[in-house]
């Protein structure tokens, strides 16, 4: 990489919304920048391996993440996503 090449900032969830849905919570987060393919794969693999606590449904695109979880697990799931993004870059 050359000295002048732009380095993308670390990916993080910069905007979060949470909505009640049938006793659970639907959480939607927008990323501060589009995720690279490897970052999307890291989050998808975590969901497939059940590393995200109490998550009932999960979807990630380059621009956003959404999940359904019990109300008590929302904060822990956001923290898990933040941790996964920090280690996937």
TORDO-845816 format. One record per residue: residue in three letters; residue number from 0; x negated, y, z of N, C-alpha, C, O, CB in turn. Coordinates in nm, 4 decimals, decimal comma, always signed. Glycine has a CB too. Example, Ala and Ser with C-alpha at 12.3 -4.5 7.8 and 13.67 -1.06 7.14 Angstrom:
2
+--------+-----+----------+----------+----------+----------+----------+----------+----------+----------+----------+----------+----------+----------+----------+----------+----------+
! residu ! num !     n.xx !     n.yy !     n.zz !    ca.xx !    ca.yy !    ca.zz !     c.xx !     c.yy !     c.zz !     o.xx !     o.yy !     o.zz !    cb.xx !    cb.yy !    cb.zz !
+--------+-----+----------+----------+----------+----------+----------+----------+----------+----------+----------+----------+----------+----------+----------+----------+----------+
!    ala !   0 !  -1,3190 !  -0,5690 !  +0,7800 !  -1,2300 !  -0,4500 !  +0,7800 !  -1,3200 !  -0,3300 !  +0,7800 !  -1,4236 !  -0,3319 !  +0,8465 !  -1,1308 !  -0,4473 !  +0,9046 !
!    ser !   1 !  -1,2850 !  -0,2250 !  +0,7080 !  -1,3670 !  -0,1060 !  +0,7140 !  -1,2900 !  +0,0030 !  +0,7870 !  -1,3409 !  +0,1138 !  +0,8039 !  -1,4084 !  -0,0598 !  +0,5725 !
+--------+-----+----------+----------+----------+----------+----------+----------+----------+----------+----------+----------+----------+----------+----------+----------+----------+
***
This chain:
89
+--------+-----+----------+----------+----------+----------+----------+----------+----------+----------+----------+----------+----------+----------+----------+----------+----------+
! residu ! num !     n.xx !     n.yy !     n.zz !    ca.xx !    ca.yy !    ca.zz !     c.xx !     c.yy !     c.zz !     o.xx !     o.yy !     o.zz !    cb.xx !    cb.yy !    cb.zz !
+--------+-----+----------+----------+----------+----------+----------+----------+----------+----------+----------+----------+----------+----------+----------+----------+----------+
!    unk !   0 !  -0,0844 !  -0,1165 !  +0,0000 !  +0,0000 !  +0,0000 !  +0,0000 !  -0,0892 !  +0,1231 !  +0,0000 !  -0,1863 !  +0,1286 !  +0,0755 !  +0,0962 !  -0,0004 !  +0,1211 !
!    unk !   1 !  -0,0584 !  +0,2216 !  -0,0829 !  -0,1399 !  +0,3419 !  -0,0885 !  -0,1077 !  +0,4343 !  +0,0279 !  -0,0049 !  +0,4194 !  +0,0939 !  -0,1190 !  +0,4145 !  -0,2211 !
!    unk !   2 !  -0,1963 !  +0,5296 !  +0,0524 !  -0,1759 !  +0,6234 !  +0,1623 !  -0,0517 !  +0,7086 !  +0,1405 !  +0,0101 !  +0,7528 !  +0,2373 !  -0,2979 !  +0,7127 !  +0,1788 !
!    unk !   3 !  -0,0143 !  +0,7323 !  +0,0159 !  +0,0985 !  +0,8189 !  -0,0151 !  +0,2320 !  +0,7453 !  -0,0207 !  +0,3368 !  +0,8083 !  -0,0351 !  +0,0743 !  +0,8874 !  -0,1453 !
!    unk !   4 !  +0,2291 !  +0,6148 !  -0,0097 !  +0,3537 !  +0,5375 !  -0,0172 !  +0,4410 !  +0,5680 !  +0,1045 !  +0,3935 !  +0,5748 !  +0,2178 !  +0,3237 !  +0,3850 !  -0,0257 !
!    unk !   5 !  +0,5685 !  +0,5859 !  +0,0773 !  +0,6620 !  +0,6145 !  +0,1859 !  +0,6883 !  +0,4875 !  +0,2660 !  +0,7080 !  +0,3799 !  +0,2094 !  +0,7947 !  +0,6725 !  +0,1307 !
!    unk !   6 !  +0,6883 !  +0,5012 !  +0,3955 !  +0,7169 !  +0,3890 !  +0,4831 !  +0,8589 !  +0,4072 !  +0,5364 !  +0,8910 !  +0,5101 !  +0,5958 !  +0,6123 !  +0,3790 !  +0,6000 !
!    unk !   7 !  +0,9423 !  +0,3076 !  +0,5148 !  +1,0811 !  +0,3160 !  +0,5596 !  +1,0854 !  +0,3162 !  +0,7121 !  +1,0083 !  +0,2451 !  +0,7765 !  +1,1649 !  +0,1985 !  +0,5024 !
!    unk !   8 !  +1,1751 !  +0,3957 !  +0,7701 !  +1,1888 !  +0,3932 !  +0,9158 !  +1,2403 !  +0,2570 !  +0,9616 !  +1,3022 !  +0,1839 !  +0,8843 !  +1,2837 !  +0,5056 !  +0,9638 !
!    unk !   9 !  +1,2143 !  +0,2240 !  +1,0872 !  +1,2643 !  +0,0987 !  +1,1433 !  +1,4165 !  +0,0984 !  +1,1337 !  +1,4817 !  +0,1975 !  +1,1666 !  +1,2176 !  +0,0801 !  +1,2913 !
!    unk !  10 !  +1,4716 !  -0,0121 !  +1,0889 !  +1,6171 !  -0,0241 !  +1,0766 !  +1,6803 !  -0,0272 !  +1,2147 !  +1,6297 !  -0,0912 !  +1,3068 !  +1,6558 !  -0,1509 !  +0,9968 !
!    unk !  11 !  +1,7919 !  +0,0433 !  +1,2269 !  +1,8687 !  +0,0414 !  +1,3516 !  +2,0132 !  +0,0754 !  +1,3203 !  +2,0439 !  +0,1317 !  +1,2152 !  +1,8098 !  +0,1410 !  +1,4562 !
!    unk !  12 !  +2,0999 !  +0,0411 !  +1,4110 !  +2,2407 !  +0,0758 !  +1,3966 !  +2,2540 !  +0,2202 !  +1,4443 !  +2,2293 !  +0,2505 !  +1,5610 !  +2,3352 !  -0,0227 !  +1,4784 !
!    unk !  13 !  +2,2933 !  +0,3086 !  +1,3531 !  +2,2987 !  +0,4500 !  +1,3881 !  +2,4397 !  +0,5003 !  +1,4195 !  +2,4554 !  +0,6075 !  +1,4779 !  +2,2412 !  +0,5309 !  +1,2765 !
!    unk !  14 !  +2,5420 !  +0,4241 !  +1,3813 !  +2,6800 !  +0,4615 !  +1,4086 !  +2,7572 !  +0,3363 !  +1,4453 !  +2,7515 !  +0,2362 !  +1,3740 !  +2,7444 !  +0,5333 !  +1,2866 !
!    unk !  15 !  +2,8291 !  +0,3415 !  +1,5555 !  +2,9028 !  +0,2235 !  +1,6037 !  +3,0480 !  +0,2585 !  +1,6315 !  +3,0785 !  +0,3642 !  +1,6868 !  +2,8373 !  +0,1663 !  +1,7310 !
!    unk !  16 !  +3,1365 !  +0,1683 !  +1,5924 !  +3,2791 !  +0,1808 !  +1,6225 !  +3,3266 !  +0,0471 !  +1,6766 !  +3,2810 !  -0,0584 !  +1,6325 !  +3,3618 !  +0,2235 !  +1,4958 !
!    unk !  17 !  +3,4180 !  +0,0522 !  +1,7720 !  +3,4731 !  -0,0702 !  +1,8306 !  +3,6247 !  -0,0541 !  +1,8399 !  +3,6747 !  +0,0478 !  +1,8875 !  +3,4103 !  -0,0995 !  +1,9721 !
!    unk !  18 !  +3,6974 !  -0,1571 !  +1,7932 !  +3,8428 !  -0,1537 !  +1,7895 !  +3,8999 !  -0,2772 !  +1,8587 !  +3,8457 !  -0,3866 !  +1,8431 !  +3,8933 !  -0,1448 !  +1,6440 !
!    unk !  19 !  +4,0090 !  -0,2617 !  +1,9352 !  +4,0745 !  -0,3792 !  +1,9944 !  +4,1480 !  -0,4584 !  +1,8870 !  +4,2173 !  -0,4018 !  +1,8024 !  +4,1728 !  -0,3368 !  +2,1061 !
!    unk !  20 !  +4,1313 !  -0,5915 !  +1,8920 !  +4,1962 !  -0,6807 !  +1,7962 !  +4,2382 !  -0,8076 !  +1,8692 !  +4,1537 !  -0,8917 !  +1,8996 !  +4,1014 !  -0,7138 !  +1,6761 !
!    unk !  21 !  +4,3668 !  -0,8228 !  +1,8978 !  +4,4207 !  -0,9444 !  +1,9591 !  +4,3398 !  -0,9924 !  +2,0797 !  +4,3047 !  -1,1101 !  +2,0871 !  +4,4269 !  -1,0543 !  +1,8563 !
!    unk !  22 !  +4,3104 !  -0,9047 !  +2,1722 !  +4,2393 !  -0,9416 !  +2,2937 !  +4,0883 !  -0,9480 !  +2,2780 !  +4,0167 !  -0,9674 !  +2,3763 !  +4,2884 !  -1,0725 !  +2,3413 !
!    unk !  23 !  +4,0394 !  -0,9322 !  +2,1569 !  +3,8951 !  -0,9302 !  +2,1310 !  +3,8576 !  -0,7898 !  +2,0854 !  +3,9393 !  -0,6979 !  +2,0916 !  +3,8542 !  -1,0376 !  +2,0232 !
!    unk !  24 !  +3,7351 !  -0,7737 !  +2,0401 !  +3,6895 !  -0,6450 !  +1,9877 !  +3,6243 !  -0,6653 !  +1,8512 !  +3,5408 !  -0,7538 !  +1,8327 !  +3,5903 !  -0,5774 !  +2,0860 !
!    unk !  25 !  +3,6647 !  -0,5807 !  +1,7559 !  +3,6001 !  -0,5736 !  +1,6260 !  +3,5023 !  -0,4579 !  +1,6332 !  +3,5421 !  -0,3436 !  +1,6557 !  +3,7042 !  -0,5554 !  +1,5089 !
!    unk !  26 !  +3,3758 !  -0,4871 !  +1,6144 !  +3,2717 !  -0,3848 !  +1,6185 !  +3,2130 !  -0,3686 !  +1,4786 !  +3,1844 !  -0,4667 !  +1,4100 !  +3,1605 !  -0,4218 !  +1,7216 !
!    unk !  27 !  +3,1958 !  -0,2441 !  +1,4380 !  +3,1388 !  -0,2139 !  +1,3071 !  +3,0266 !  -0,1130 !  +1,3274 !  +3,0448 !  -0,0099 !  +1,3921 !  +3,2475 !  -0,1590 !  +1,2080 !
!    unk !  28 !  +2,9115 !  -0,1443 !  +1,2715 !  +2,7979 !  -0,0542 !  +1,2833 !  +2,7378 !  -0,0239 !  +1,1476 !  +2,7231 !  -0,1126 !  +1,0636 !  +2,6926 !  -0,1134 !  +1,3747 !
!    unk !  29 !  +2,7032 !  +0,1017 !  +1,1268 !  +2,6359 !  +0,1446 !  +1,0039 !  +2,4871 !  +0,1593 !  +1,0339 !  +2,4492 !  +0,2109 !  +1,1390 !  +2,6961 !  +0,2793 !  +0,9491 !
!    unk !  30 !  +2,4040 !  +0,1142 !  +0,9420 !  +2,2595 !  +0,1233 !  +0,9595 !  +2,2086 !  +0,2612 !  +0,9181 !  +2,2716 !  +0,3303 !  +0,8380 !  +2,1888 !  +0,0138 !  +0,8785 !
!    unk !  31 !  +2,0947 !  +0,2999 !  +0,9732 !  +2,0331 !  +0,4285 !  +0,9396 !  +1,9753 !  +0,4287 !  +0,7985 !  +1,9455 !  +0,5349 !  +0,7439 !  +1,9237 !  +0,4621 !  +1,0402 !
!    unk !  32 !  +1,9594 !  +0,3122 !  +0,7400 !  +1,9120 !  +0,2968 !  +0,6020 !  +1,9563 !  +0,1592 !  +0,5553 !  +1,9857 !  +0,0727 !  +0,6378 !  +1,7547 !  +0,3138 !  +0,5910 !
!    unk !  33 !  +1,9617 !  +0,1372 !  +0,4242 !  +1,9970 !  +0,0018 !  +0,3768 !  +1,8939 !  -0,1005 !  +0,4264 !  +1,7735 !  -0,0749 !  +0,4237 !  +2,0053 !  -0,0015 !  +0,2206 !
!    unk !  34 !  +1,9418 !  -0,2143 !  +0,4709 !  +1,8519 !  -0,3195 !  +0,5169 !  +1,7831 !  -0,3859 !  +0,3985 !  +1,8408 !  -0,4000 !  +0,2906 !  +1,9284 !  -0,4238 !  +0,5997 !
!    unk !  35 !  +1,6608 !  -0,4257 !  +0,4208 !  +1,5886 !  -0,5074 !  +0,3232 !  +1,6473 !  -0,6492 !  +0,3279 !  +1,7118 !  -0,6868 !  +0,4258 !  +1,4329 !  -0,5085 !  +0,3528 !
!    unk !  36 !  +1,6252 !  -0,7257 !  +0,2241 !  +1,6780 !  -0,8624 !  +0,2184 !  +1,6368 !  -0,9455 !  +0,3391 !  +1,7185 !  -1,0190 !  +0,3945 !  +1,6313 !  -0,9310 !  +0,0914 !
!    unk !  37 !  +1,5097 !  -0,9343 !  +0,3809 !  +1,4646 !  -1,0152 !  +0,4942 !  +1,5346 !  -0,9740 !  +0,6237 !  +1,5576 !  -1,0587 !  +0,7101 !  +1,3128 !  -1,0032 !  +0,5107 !
!    unk !  38 !  +1,5685 !  -0,8477 !  +0,6390 !  +1,6399 !  -0,8030 !  +0,7593 !  +1,7822 !  -0,8582 !  +0,7605 !  +1,8310 !  -0,9016 !  +0,8649 !  +1,6424 !  -0,6486 !  +0,7670 !
!    unk !  39 !  +1,8487 !  -0,8568 !  +0,6458 !  +1,9829 !  -0,9169 !  +0,6366 !  +1,9774 !  -1,0659 !  +0,6688 !  +2,0613 !  -1,1178 !  +0,7425 !  +2,0428 !  -0,8953 !  +0,4956 !
!    unk !  40 !  +1,8770 !  -1,1344 !  +0,6124 !  +1,8632 !  -1,2792 !  +0,6375 !  +1,8405 !  -1,3075 !  +0,7854 !  +1,8956 !  -1,4038 !  +0,8387 !  +1,7469 !  -1,3375 !  +0,5550 !
!    unk !  41 !  +1,7606 !  -1,2253 !  +0,8522 !  +1,7347 !  -1,2453 !  +0,9949 !  +1,8638 !  -1,2386 !  +1,0749 !  +1,8872 !  -1,3229 !  +1,1615 !  +1,6353 !  -1,1408 !  +1,0467 !
!    unk !  42 !  +1,9475 !  -1,1399 !  +1,0471 !  +2,0741 !  -1,1277 !  +1,1192 !  +2,1692 !  -1,2426 !  +1,0859 !  +2,2361 !  -1,2956 !  +1,1746 !  +2,1405 !  -0,9942 !  +1,0867 !
!    unk !  43 !  +2,1750 !  -1,2805 !  +0,9597 !  +2,2622 !  -1,3935 !  +0,9219 !  +2,2172 !  -1,5232 !  +0,9883 !  +2,2998 !  -1,5995 !  +1,0385 !  +2,2637 !  -1,4115 !  +0,7690 !
!    unk !  44 !  +2,0870 !  -1,5481 !  +0,9888 !  +2,0354 !  -1,6701 !  +1,0534 !  +2,0673 !  -1,6702 !  +1,2021 !  +2,1013 !  -1,7745 !  +1,2580 !  +1,8831 !  -1,6827 !  +1,0325 !
!    unk !  45 !  +2,0570 !  -1,5562 !  +1,2657 !  +2,0889 !  -1,5487 !  +1,4094 !  +2,2345 !  -1,5869 !  +1,4332 !  +2,2653 !  -1,6595 !  +1,5278 !  +2,0613 !  -1,4065 !  +1,4646 !
!    unk !  46 !  +2,3233 !  -1,5384 !  +1,3482 !  +2,4639 !  -1,5743 !  +1,3605 !  +2,4832 !  -1,7235 !  +1,3372 !  +2,5541 !  -1,7893 !  +1,4135 !  +2,5490 !  -1,4935 !  +1,2619 !
!    unk !  47 !  +2,4212 !  -1,7776 !  +1,2329 !  +2,4359 !  -1,9193 !  +1,2013 !  +2,3821 !  -2,0081 !  +1,3128 !  +2,4334 !  -2,1177 !  +1,3351 !  +2,3650 !  -1,9514 !  +1,0710 !
!    unk !  48 !  +2,2812 !  -1,9624 !  +1,3815 !  +2,2211 !  -2,0400 !  +1,4911 !  +2,2817 !  -2,0058 !  +1,6262 !  +2,2344 !  -2,0541 !  +1,7290 !  +2,0712 !  -2,0166 !  +1,4957 !
!    unk !  49 !  +2,3844 !  -1,9242 !  +1,6275 !  +2,4560 !  -1,8857 !  +1,7500 !  +2,3675 !  -1,8149 !  +1,8507 !  +2,3858 !  -1,8311 !  +1,9713 !  +2,5168 !  -2,0073 !  +1,8144 !
!    unk !  50 !  +2,2716 !  -1,7367 !  +1,8028 !  +2,1884 !  -1,6598 !  +1,8940 !  +2,2557 !  -1,5299 !  +1,9368 !  +2,2060 !  -1,4607 !  +2,0257 !  +2,0549 !  -1,6299 !  +1,8296 !
!    unk !  51 !  +2,3677 !  -1,4965 !  +1,8746 !  +2,4408 !  -1,3761 !  +1,9141 !  +2,5486 !  -1,4177 !  +2,0138 !  +2,6354 !  -1,4984 !  +1,9806 !  +2,5035 !  -1,3030 !  +1,7892 !
!    unk !  52 !  +2,5441 !  -1,3644 !  +2,1340 !  +2,6292 !  -1,4117 !  +2,2442 !  +2,7786 !  -1,3893 !  +2,2216 !  +2,8225 !  -1,2760 !  +2,2021 !  +2,5887 !  -1,3436 !  +2,3712 !
!    unk !  53 !  +2,8553 !  -1,4961 !  +2,2242 !  +3,0006 !  -1,4878 !  +2,2202 !  +3,0605 !  -1,4356 !  +2,0911 !  +3,1779 !  -1,3988 !  +2,0895 !  +3,0457 !  -1,4033 !  +2,3290 !
!    unk !  54 !  +2,9854 !  -1,4311 !  +1,9842 !  +3,0365 !  -1,3755 !  +1,8593 !  +3,1253 !  -1,4782 !  +1,7892 !  +3,0832 !  -1,5905 !  +1,7614 !  +2,9200 !  -1,3322 !  +1,7670 !
!    unk !  55 !  +3,2490 !  -1,4373 !  +1,7614 !  +3,3449 !  -1,5260 !  +1,6962 !  +3,3376 !  -1,5157 !  +1,5445 !  +3,3582 !  -1,6152 !  +1,4751 !  +3,4857 !  -1,4944 !  +1,7432 !
!    unk !  56 !  +3,3088 !  -1,3977 !  +1,4921 !  +3,2964 !  -1,3778 !  +1,3476 !  +3,1904 !  -1,2710 !  +1,3254 !  +3,1748 !  -1,1809 !  +1,4079 !  +3,4341 !  -1,3366 !  +1,2822 !
!    unk !  57 !  +3,1181 !  -1,2803 !  +1,2157 !  +3,0036 !  -1,1926 !  +1,1917 !  +2,9852 !  -1,1718 !  +1,0422 !  +2,9962 !  -1,2665 !  +0,9642 !  +2,8750 !  -1,2512 !  +1,2545 !
!    unk !  58 !  +2,9572 !  -1,0488 !  +1,0022 !  +2,9272 !  -1,0185 !  +0,8626 !  +2,8221 !  -0,9085 !  +0,8584 !  +2,8297 !  -0,8110 !  +0,9330 !  +3,0557 !  -0,9761 !  +0,7849 !
!    unk !  59 !  +2,7247 !  -0,9251 !  +0,7709 !  +2,6220 !  -0,8219 !  +0,7542 !  +2,6016 !  -0,7957 !  +0,6059 !  +2,5948 !  -0,8886 !  +0,5254 !  +2,4881 !  -0,8641 !  +0,8215 !
!    unk !  60 !  +2,5920 !  -0,6680 !  +0,5709 !  +2,5549 !  -0,6251 !  +0,4366 !  +2,4346 !  -0,5328 !  +0,4530 !  +2,3907 !  -0,5071 !  +0,5651 !  +2,6752 !  -0,5529 !  +0,3615 !
!    unk !  61 !  +2,3824 !  -0,4840 !  +0,3440 !  +2,2677 !  -0,3939 !  +0,3524 !  +2,3020 !  -0,2651 !  +0,4265 !  +2,2128 !  -0,2008 !  +0,4819 !  +2,2166 !  -0,3613 !  +0,2131 !
!    unk !  62 !  +2,4289 !  -0,2262 !  +0,4284 !  +2,4670 !  -0,0987 !  +0,4887 !  +2,5353 !  -0,1077 !  +0,6239 !  +2,5378 !  -0,0096 !  +0,6983 !  +2,5554 !  -0,0273 !  +0,3971 !
!    unk !  63 !  +2,5915 !  -0,2246 !  +0,6576 !  +2,6631 !  -0,2325 !  +0,7845 !  +2,6687 !  -0,3746 !  +0,8387 !  +2,6443 !  -0,4724 !  +0,7681 !  +2,8033 !  -0,1785 !  +0,7683 !
!    unk !  64 !  +2,7021 !  -0,3813 !  +0,9674 !  +2,7228 !  -0,5081 !  +1,0359 !  +2,8587 !  -0,5003 !  +1,1045 !  +2,8978 !  -0,3949 !  +1,1548 !  +2,6073 !  -0,5383 !  +1,1391 !
!    unk !  65 !  +2,9299 !  -0,6115 !  +1,1061 !  +3,0553 !  -0,6172 !  +1,1805 !  +3,0649 !  -0,7531 !  +1,2491 !  +3,0145 !  -0,8541 !  +1,2000 !  +3,1779 !  -0,5928 !  +1,0866 !
!    unk !  66 !  +3,1312 !  -0,7518 !  +1,3640 !  +3,1486 !  -0,8763 !  +1,4376 !  +3,2719 !  -0,8674 !  +1,5256 !  +3,3174 !  -0,7586 !  +1,5611 !  +3,0241 !  -0,9079 !  +1,5220 !
!    unk !  67 !  +3,3254 !  -0,9844 !  +1,5605 !  +3,4376 !  -0,9957 !  +1,6532 !  +3,3867 !  -1,0729 !  +1,7736 !  +3,3253 !  -1,1787 !  +1,7602 !  +3,5626 !  -1,0665 !  +1,5870 !
!    unk !  68 !  +3,4132 !  -1,0184 !  +1,8909 !  +3,3625 !  -1,0784 !  +2,0136 !  +3,4544 !  -1,0430 !  +2,1300 !  +3,5305 !  -0,9467 !  +2,1199 !  +3,2179 !  -1,0314 !  +2,0420 !
!    unk !  69 !  +3,4497 !  -1,1177 !  +2,2402 !  +3,5266 !  -1,0776 !  +2,3583 !  +3,4793 !  -0,9400 !  +2,4066 !  +3,3633 !  -0,9040 !  +2,3863 !  +3,5123 !  -1,1835 !  +2,4719 !
!    unk !  70 !  +3,5677 !  -0,8633 !  +2,4701 !  +3,5307 !  -0,7294 !  +2,5161 !  +3,4033 !  -0,7252 !  +2,6010 !  +3,3240 !  -0,6320 !  +2,5879 !  +3,6438 !  -0,6714 !  +2,5948 !
!    unk !  71 !  +3,3830 !  -0,8229 !  +2,6862 !  +3,2662 !  -0,8213 !  +2,7756 !  +3,1344 !  -0,8466 !  +2,7033 !  +3,0278 !  -0,8218 !  +2,7597 !  +3,2836 !  -0,9246 !  +2,8839 !
!    unk !  72 !  +3,1396 !  -0,8958 !  +2,5785 !  +3,0171 !  -0,9303 !  +2,5063 !  +2,9737 !  -0,8255 !  +2,4033 !  +2,8710 !  -0,8432 !  +2,3378 !  +3,0358 !  -1,0618 !  +2,4374 !
!    unk !  73 !  +3,0500 !  -0,7170 !  +2,3881 !  +3,0181 !  -0,6181 !  +2,2853 !  +2,8794 !  -0,5576 !  +2,3073 !  +2,7971 !  -0,5572 !  +2,2157 !  +3,1239 !  -0,5076 !  +2,2837 !
!    unk !  74 !  +2,8529 !  -0,5068 !  +2,4267 !  +2,7234 !  -0,4417 !  +2,4531 !  +2,6063 !  -0,5378 !  +2,4364 !  +2,5035 !  -0,5012 !  +2,3795 !  +2,7217 !  -0,3833 !  +2,5942 !
!    unk !  75 !  +2,6210 !  -0,6589 !  +2,4851 !  +2,5139 !  -0,7576 !  +2,4722 !  +2,4882 !  -0,7914 !  +2,3246 !  +2,3738 !  -0,8137 !  +2,2850 !  +2,5493 !  -0,8856 !  +2,5510 !
!    unk !  76 !  +2,5932 !  -0,7950 !  +2,2448 !  +2,5761 !  -0,8248 !  +2,1025 !  +2,5048 !  -0,7107 !  +2,0318 !  +2,4172 !  -0,7349 !  +1,9488 !  +2,7119 !  -0,8514 !  +2,0363 !
!    unk !  77 !  +2,5410 !  -0,5856 !  +2,0633 !  +2,4679 !  -0,4719 !  +2,0064 !  +2,3197 !  -0,4797 !  +2,0432 !  +2,2334 !  -0,4568 !  +1,9586 !  +2,5283 !  -0,3383 !  +2,0555 !
!    unk !  78 !  +2,2905 !  -0,5116 !  +2,1683 !  +2,1495 !  -0,5236 !  +2,2111 !  +2,0781 !  -0,6350 !  +2,1346 !  +1,9623 !  -0,6187 !  +2,0960 !  +2,1410 !  -0,5509 !  +2,3633 !
!    unk !  79 !  +2,1452 !  -0,7470 !  +2,1125 !  +2,0854 !  -0,8576 !  +2,0364 !  +2,0549 !  -0,8146 !  +1,8934 !  +1,9486 !  -0,8461 !  +1,8398 !  +2,1792 !  -0,9798 !  +2,0359 !
!    unk !  80 !  +2,1473 !  -0,7436 !  +1,8325 !  +2,1258 !  -0,6956 !  +1,6955 !  +2,0087 !  -0,5980 !  +1,6917 !  +1,9240 !  -0,6064 !  +1,6027 !  +2,2539 !  -0,6280 !  +1,6403 !
!    unk !  81 !  +2,0031 !  -0,5052 !  +1,7877 !  +1,8914 !  -0,4100 !  +1,7938 !  +1,7576 !  -0,4827 !  +1,8073 !  +1,6601 !  -0,4470 !  +1,7412 !  +1,9104 !  -0,3125 !  +1,9116 !
!    unk !  82 !  +1,7534 !  -0,5845 !  +1,8929 !  +1,6317 !  -0,6613 !  +1,9129 !  +1,5913 !  -0,7359 !  +1,7860 !  +1,4743 !  -0,7359 !  +1,7477 !  +1,6498 !  -0,7592 !  +2,0277 !
!    unk !  83 !  +1,6893 !  -0,7996 !  +1,7210 !  +1,6604 !  -0,8728 !  +1,5976 !  +1,6077 !  -0,7791 !  +1,4885 !  +1,5145 !  -0,8144 !  +1,4162 !  +1,7864 !  -0,9455 !  +1,5482 !
!    unk !  84 !  +1,6664 !  -0,6613 !  +1,4767 !  +1,6192 !  -0,5648 !  +1,3762 !  +1,4777 !  -0,5175 !  +1,4079 !  +1,3959 !  -0,5009 !  +1,3174 !  +1,7144 !  -0,4439 !  +1,3685 !
!    unk !  85 !  +1,4488 !  -0,4960 !  +1,5351 !  +1,3165 !  -0,4486 !  +1,5739 !  +1,2073 !  -0,5515 !  +1,5431 !  +1,0933 !  -0,5153 !  +1,5141 !  +1,3150 !  -0,4144 !  +1,7221 !
!    unk !  86 !  +1,2433 !  -0,6789 !  +1,5499 !  +1,1423 !  -0,7837 !  +1,5276 !  +1,1399 !  -0,8334 !  +1,3836 !  +1,0488 !  -0,9077 !  +1,3468 !  +1,1678 !  -0,9008 !  +1,6205 !
!    unk !  87 !  +1,2376 !  -0,7946 !  +1,3002 !  +1,2400 !  -0,8450 !  +1,1629 !  +1,1659 !  -0,7555 !  +1,0647 !  +1,1393 !  -0,7966 !  +0,9518 !  +1,3818 !  -0,8613 !  +1,1175 !
!    unk !  88 !  +1,1325 !  -0,6349 !  +1,1058 !  +1,0649 !  -0,5406 !  +1,0152 !  +0,9178 !  -0,5704 !  +1,0026 !  +0,8467 !  -0,5006 !  +0,9304 !  +1,0833 !  -0,3983 !  +1,0633 !
+--------+-----+----------+----------+----------+----------+----------+----------+----------+----------+----------+----------+----------+----------+----------+----------+----------+
***
